[in-house]
Amino acid sequence: MNRSLQLVAGLLASASFATIAHAGEVAGHVNDATGTRALQSATVRIVELNRQAETDRAGSYVFGNVPAGTYTLEARYVGAEVTTQTVTVPASGTIAGNFDLPAIGGGDILVTGQTANLTSALSRQKAADGVESVLTRDAVGQFPDQNVAESLRRLPGLNILNDQGEGRYVSVRGLDPDLNGTSVNGVRLPAPESESRSVALDVISSDTIESIEVKKSFTPDMDGDFIGASVEIHTTSAFDSKKNRYSVSAEGSWNDYSGKVTPKGAFDFTQKIGDDFGVAGSVSYYKRKFETDNVEMADWTEDDNGAVYGETLEYRDYDVERTRINAALSFDWRVSDTTKAYVRGNWSQFDDHEYRRRTTFDFSDFGEASDSDGSRVTFDTGALDDGDKLTVERDHKDRFERQRIRSVSIGSDTDTGTWKFNWQASYAKSTEKETFSLDPMRFTGEFENDSGVVVDVDNSGRYFPTYAATSGGSVLNDPTNYGFDRLELTTLSDSQDREWAAKADLARTFAGDNGDFTVQGGVKARWRKKSYNFNMSRFDDYDGDFTLNDVLGKQTYRLLDMGPVANKGGSADFYLADPTGFKYNTDDSLIDSSSSDYAVTEDITAAYLLGRWDSATLRVIGGVRMEHTRNKLTGNLVAITEMEDPADEDETITAIDVSPLSFKRHYTNWLPSLTVRYSPQQNLVARFAGYKTIVRPKLSQLPPLYSINEDGEAQFGNPELKPYQAWNFDAGFEYYFANNGAFTVGGFYKSIKDYTYTSFSTDEGEINGVPYTELRQPVNGDKAEIAGVEVSYSQVFSMLPSPFDGLLTQLNYTYTYARGTTLDDDGVARRINLPNASKNTFNVVLGYEKGPVSLRAAGTFRDKYLDEVGDAPDTDRIVNQHFQLDLSAKYKLTENIRLFADWVNVNNAKYYAYQNFAGAQRLLQYEEYGSTVKFGARVSF
């Protein structure tokens, strides 16, 4: 390298120590036996010195300050033969120790397929400092998962929260998804949604990743903003593979409800340009059309005659089209033997176009059922008092929403064996935007006591009720009887979340007689701003005749006949043809457009110091991290009051006052931790970790948002919310089998204070001089406790006689106890399960891989969980248990061509939410989606 190039490299590496040489260095690479793939987390040991190192993602390792002499190098990797070599270290300079590891029993380690995934995942788990679960590129390719969230549910202690039958948010150890942190290539991702801190991982395609590490314990060099886990996603680097690689896949996806075949395609590559520079990238496109049949009930009541019914009954028919476009591009440069520099960028777009046709029965005017016989309840309009009515609404939602997540980072990593230095600067931005959504356009029919309409509701079904018009059916189902009632038009829903960050870490290793001691410190700054701007136009009337009959369509509902519905595009077309014909509601539009706007800045300054002892048997990491947080919060006070009309004292008018408010605050958290990894022999690992972490409140809960309606009902934000604070303890034992497999068991305990929940109060008060009679506001709770056990077993049965030597299995089970305290409607404390906490979760994978054939069956189960806390136990919302079975098959047609087919949700698993009211489970929401079949081919060259 000439002096000018070396100067440029030094600037890029920013004091990378690239030119510093240390006497007695041993450095090298560890690859699979074919030389195709670098092996990350292989363990290399200098036997005589009891010094040990793990390879990085490029398969590299280095020992510094090795005394001159002859030594034995030993390389280990799960599923590989232990390999040794002898090296003679000179008094100065570097000696190479490279390894190509063969599989146990001879032959090559597979670099694709189920066995390769298990090998790679177990090796990274074994080498990790703390408690960690890993999915690699090969694992994601083996499962029929549609996004990153669905891939993660295969790991111990993880389950997912679905949206429209697709995995969306990840819950770790039964905790709320907002208690996780998510990063891509070391860049913490902000959240697209206006009301969430966590990132919905359905935005990110599973085709663009190299690995996902779920770190469940904390060391001081990590961001301290998680209690569940830090989910760290890595995209492909040019140096992950020893050879250039190109691959393309094409796929069709068929949903048995929609009957549509939709496309998916992906392309990824790694290309080296010379020995020291490389480019890696990927792009994927996936369009999916599917349908959902839904039933919802609300406002359960028991009348004086003992009849139990929901005052509101809804049948919803969803038609959804989702498009995911993902791209990743990285540039990697070996500046020198000790320094690597990189630039990495990622871009994800998720389009969600949802049509919903809904039929809603409102029985609230009846007061009591007209007749009841066990599970059957009859509502006869002839029994209504004058002025009361059966209200039936038939509305239509046409909503298009686009989410984008993008990140870019630049940095370098230096490892001389004695000094380590790395730095990174990054920018990330997430957005969610709507510009024209009808949500909804509503048509209403009102049937009084002379209408002759009688409706029977039969609740005898396991999951959802059916209804029948036993009289007046022609009146009930006449679309001309449903006149236009309301249009809520979202003209802008714009959520933006941006974060700039910069960090640097410096470490010095001191070689000892029986191991290495490292002192490490670092600093990090993060500058985040999240804002939300919402504009709603409400229309309450139309200048002319406008009924459901003018936009009549055809339903695609399978559960029953829900009556007349609007067509998918008709409502929007009608509005756009004559927008001036709709009557604009000025007051409601102003209220809706002002009450949820906010802006929050969150600036975090962090520093840490740790000490680390490493030997072949013992690793101890102890230290402390400091994080200082500053917030600036802005929002609106929206006060709605009724006052006497100055022009007519017998009339009242509505006065709406919108006042901007702002608030500043800051606080500091100290986060100590201690991590111990003990390995008395190579196939045994014991771990212990004790540490403190925090999770800052949802940014949408912090702004001074105050809305008080004309009845004095108030909803407030809370600028004084404290962050969650948790003391965490993990302990575990891992046994790694000689022929590719492992058994692990671990326990965890978390004590959380200042967790957040929404309080309800009927005590009167006032804010900025505006009185209120009842209040809902996010507040800090007292304490919550989480404890549990994780057990995992995985095994490749290569020891069995042919053809059974192709069998493999992966099993894991997690038990979680998660309890906290909340206040009921009367202000009395009661113990609850923490929201989103499933007591039991397990995953079962049975696979077979031999020759060109690869088969896999994957089942995942999660127990019921508390979804929303009600005012009392009988109004808590509970989501029922869920089990889903997925099947995959692959066939290696040639060395470079693989055919595959996946069957997702074989058992048509449903979603069912309920509340325990009046001695039975009462429906709140039911959904079913059908199965999806995917088929295609992947070509690599």
Secondary structure, 3 states (H helix, E strand, C coil): CCHHHHHHHHHHHCCCCCCCCCCCEEEEEEEECCCCEECCCCEEEEHHHCEEEECCCCCEEEECCCCCEEEEEEEECCCECCEEEEEEECCCCEEECCEEECECCCCCCCCCCHHHHHHHHHHHHHHCCCCEEEEEHHHHHHCCCCCHHHHHCCCCCEEEEEECCEEEEEEECCCCHHHCEEEECCEECCCCCCCCCCCCHHHCCHHHEEEEEEECCCCCCCCCCCCCCEEEEEECCCCCECCCEEEEEEEEEEECCCCCEEEEEEEEEEEECCCCEEEEEEEEEEEEEEEEEEEEEEEEEECCCCCEEEEEEEEEEEEEEEEEEEEEEEEEEECCCCEEEEEEEEEEEEEEEEEEEEEEEECHHHCCCCEEECCEEEEEHHHCCCCCCEEEEEEEEEEEEEEEEEEEEEEEEEECCCEEEEEEEEEEEEEEEECCEEEEEEEEEEECCCCCCEEEEECCCCCCCEEEEEECHHHHCCHHHCEEEEEEEEEEEEEEEEEEEEEEEEEEEEECCCCEEEEEEEEEEEEEEEEEEEEEEEEEEECCCCEHHHHECCCCCCCCCCCCCECCCHHHHHHHHCHHHEEECHHHHHHHHHCCCEEEEEEEEEEEEEEEEECCCEEEEEEEEEEEEEEEEEEEEEEEEEEEECCEEEEEEEEEEEEEEEEEEEEEEEEEEEEEEECCCCCEEEEEEEEEEEECCCCCCCCCCEEECCCCEEEECCCCCCCEEEEEEEEEEEEEECCCEEEEEEEEEEEEECCEEEEEECCCEEECCEEECEEEEEEECCEEEEEEEEEEEEEECCCCCCCHHHEEEEEEEEEEEEEEEEECCCCCEEEEECCCCCCEEEEEEEEEEECCEEEEEEEEEECCEEEECCCCHHHCEEECCEEEEEEEEEEECCCCEEEEEEEECCCCCCEEEEEEECCEEEEEEEEECCCEEEEEEEEEC
